[in-house]
Amino acid sequence: MATEILTRKVGLIVGAAPLAIAVTVATATAAETPVPQENDTMTVVGNWLGDADPELVKAHPGARHVAREQEIKESGANTVAEALRLLPGVQVPENNGTGSGDFALNIGLRGLGSRLTSRATVLLDGVPLANAPYGQPQLSLAPVSLGNIEAIDVVKGGSAVRYGPQNIGGVINFITPSIPDEFAGRVALRTEVSTDKGDERRLNGSFSVGGSADNGAGVLLSYSGDHGDGFRDNNEQDIDNLLLKYTVPVNDTSRIEGRVNLYDAEAVLPGPLTSTEFDADPFQSTHLHERFDGDRQEVTARYINEIDALTDLEVGVFASDSFREFTLANGNDSSLTRLDRLPREYQVFGFEPRFSRLSFVGDSSHEWSVGYRFIREESNEKRYRRSGAAGFDPTSVAEVLNRNTDGETDAHALYIDDRITLGDWELVPGLRYENISVSRTNLLTDFTDEEDYSEWLPSVSASYNLSPRTKLYANANRSFAAVGHLALSTSSDSSLEPERSDLYELGARYESGPLALDGTLFYIDFDNQIQYDASVGANVNIGSTRHRGLELALNYDLSDLLLSGLSVDGSYAYTQAQHTSGDNNGNDLRLYSRHTGSVGVNYRHADWRLNLRSFAQSSQFSDDANTEAASADGADGRIPGFARWHLTAQRDLKLAGLDASLSLGIKNLFDKRYFTRASIENNGGLYVGEPRTAFIELVTNF
């Protein structure tokens, strides 16, 4: 490992330098420097995620890719979901079901279920984003907006010891903007309109302002909003996200930094369509009563003491208060027999200290860390129901409370690892211990189901610098997820088994001049997977599943070969995810594509930047039975594959002496019609994808 990897400072403040590429490709680190001795100038790296520093990304002994602000902007992405599609192997379906708005996130990795991102650990500046990371690790409320993001860091392997609990699908860290060294600000306005719904427009706006004093104290205020109509009927949304970041120096070696994050979302949901309704008009809405309302207030603080060049101490605390409520029908307006209002409240407190020390034994260096995390979760979930004959008017019927439960979780995690460097080799053994107590109390009957879990989770990663241009790596990680409180029974002791899984990776990175390549083979053995079964109205263990595949990424600067400023990039992922037990043994898992890929052509000349990009995915099944024919309600059946093209042009400007840029673009350039299905909702059905959509955006920096 080169010296510079060990000389990076720890911190949550993110770097401002963007990478103007469409897919970030990690590269090998040259191994030309001997292992440094204790008197060399070095600094311990305690926080492995941090700001996704490019050198640390290159050195990571596992699959890791980063999308940064400039490439996100040049791609024309308008939402977090669109930005995530820039990364190899990340599957993000169109908004659907209870995730049919930009207030939610559906992210699938390596064939693991994408519904509400329940198979990955999602973080915001290293802090869990889910409203209840153990009790309900889902993102039906995802309190993050693209205007408040500087980078998206996706770590698929080699991180299970540090970050949990549910990390079999990897770790996704959203990185917020850094506090500028000097006073600075930015204002961005964007509007877009679809060709099929020309009278319906969305308006996005964001601004940020902040700076730092000479003593290191700093503050940043950032806002991002999304307002207006979606491309489906009855699909309005209003989202506001306010972020305040701060840094307060304590002395020459320590500081306190953190943030306050306020998020509020309201949306009218279009609902699914039957096959007949979709054929008549795929953009219509036959569900006029469905709604979403949610908000979250979060406060974080982290004490960082870089005691000396070889010793680092961090102590973090975080607390959040979240509320989200869906109003959902069990059918379209003509067949409606019930309308449910589902409010949920969550309170989460976390405390996490970590101590890191760099030491030397002979010719090897050891960066070892020991950390502990405690999380306390409290939640309340209610269901109010209105019932009547088919097609009844819900406003004429009083609500009846027919579910009221409290959930509690106390989770303790202890971890230790050691990054050992010897010549061209790096070895990182680690061990995590999870101890979890989770309960659910039925307040209508006073029945309580309480479960306790303990698990040891070993991990080992290794990398080798084959040459100054090539790095090889491999890792093995064990993941564990306890039964969440909403999966527990409200009337009898739970019979569910917790989820356990093992992940193995083998990969290589290569960089030589204008060419960068990245490839990873992966294998996942997933046991006792928990999944909601609509036919029984409860969560069940579906048995074991096996996931294996290949992920590739490429970036090639063609400036010297063809045309100055011209570059191409591409990614491809093959995934085979199948049931290996039970009635569906041998079948594919639902809602993932075996083949996904992207290709981008980028041209930069003077003040102009042009980007032509395509995303493609193969067909997928909507159910575990792998039903081919479309069902009448639209919920089941094969989902055809598709490809979309996006075109974006960007021009740097000077407006009243201020730096500015104007972007114009068209998404889904050829107006490809495609759809997805919601199959596990009570009212599953078809959801059309985004039609051809034009946008214009003006960004001004001051």
Secondary structure as GFF3:
##gff-version 3
##sequence-region A 1 702
A	DSSP	alpha_helix	3	6	.	.	.	ID=ss1
A	DSSP	alpha_helix	54	59	.	.	.	ID=ss2
A	DSSP	beta_strand	64	68	.	.	.	ID=ss3
A	DSSP	alpha_helix	69	75	.	.	.	ID=ss4
A	DSSP	alpha_helix	80	84	.	.	.	ID=ss5
A	DSSP	beta_strand	90	91	.	.	.	ID=ss6
A	DSSP	beta_strand	108	109	.	.	.	ID=ss7
A	DSSP	three_ten_helix	115	117	.	.	.	ID=ss8
A	DSSP	beta_strand	121	124	.	.	.	ID=ss9
A	DSSP	beta_strand	127	128	.	.	.	ID=ss10
A	DSSP	three_ten_helix	146	148	.	.	.	ID=ss11
A	DSSP	beta_strand	151	155	.	.	.	ID=ss12
A	DSSP	beta_strand	171	175	.	.	.	ID=ss13
A	DSSP	beta_strand	184	194	.	.	.	ID=ss14
A	DSSP	beta_strand	201	212	.	.	.	ID=ss15
A	DSSP	beta_strand	218	229	.	.	.	ID=ss16
A	DSSP	beta_strand	236	249	.	.	.	ID=ss17
A	DSSP	beta_strand	254	268	.	.	.	ID=ss18
A	DSSP	alpha_helix	275	280	.	.	.	ID=ss19
A	DSSP	beta_strand	291	308	.	.	.	ID=ss20
A	DSSP	beta_strand	311	329	.	.	.	ID=ss21
A	DSSP	beta_strand	338	361	.	.	.	ID=ss22
A	DSSP	beta_strand	364	387	.	.	.	ID=ss23
A	DSSP	three_ten_helix	394	396	.	.	.	ID=ss24
A	DSSP	beta_strand	400	422	.	.	.	ID=ss25
A	DSSP	beta_strand	425	442	.	.	.	ID=ss26
A	DSSP	beta_strand	447	467	.	.	.	ID=ss27
A	DSSP	beta_strand	470	481	.	.	.	ID=ss28
A	DSSP	three_ten_helix	485	487	.	.	.	ID=ss29
A	DSSP	beta_strand	499	512	.	.	.	ID=ss30
A	DSSP	beta_strand	515	527	.	.	.	ID=ss31
A	DSSP	beta_strand	530	533	.	.	.	ID=ss32
A	DSSP	beta_strand	538	541	.	.	.	ID=ss33
A	DSSP	beta_strand	545	557	.	.	.	ID=ss34
A	DSSP	beta_strand	566	579	.	.	.	ID=ss35
A	DSSP	beta_strand	595	605	.	.	.	ID=ss36
A	DSSP	beta_strand	608	617	.	.	.	ID=ss37
A	DSSP	beta_strand	620	621	.	.	.	ID=ss38
A	DSSP	beta_strand	638	639	.	.	.	ID=ss39
A	DSSP	beta_strand	642	655	.	.	.	ID=ss40
A	DSSP	beta_strand	658	667	.	.	.	ID=ss41
A	DSSP	beta_strand	675	678	.	.	.	ID=ss42
A	DSSP	beta_strand	685	688	.	.	.	ID=ss43
A	DSSP	beta_strand	693	701	.	.	.	ID=ss44
###
